Amino acid sequence: MQRRKVKFNSLFEALEDARHLQSAGYEQVGNWNLEQIVDHLVKTFPITVKQANFGIPRFVRPVLKWLFFGKMRRGEWLSMKATAPPQLVPDDNIELEEKLKEFEHWAKLLESDETEFVPLHPVFGKINREEWLIMQRWHAAHHLSFLVPK
């Protein structure tokens, strides 16, 4: 079985997809299950509003943004292997319903025009509000694409 093609126009669509996977069931074609994916995504949302305490060297960031951001904007898959920093790795015991509520909280906050975002991404460097949302929506689609609804 192959992963599915997914693109979200909002984090609310990503949340709806996760809830659908929870209720319908899914086949896992990647390393993480739904609980782990939702936990990982929830752990990444705060770096949108509070500067991350990790990242790759600053001089590499503009190059990675140039290489990958156009593809993210179009919702394309990226052919790169990366491992999550330790602080973004999913926990072992995850209560999915609790994590989905946290996801909903972050979706409301990040999709609100009132929320201010930090100007630096730990991998892509200087990004604006629109680019943050593109990246977070793409990131959710990337991980949830490894779960195929039954």
Summary of the structure (lengths in Angstrom):
residues: 150
radius of gyration: 14.8
end to end distance: 11.7
largest distance: 44.3
contacts: 395
relative contact order: 0.29
helix: 52%
strand: 7%
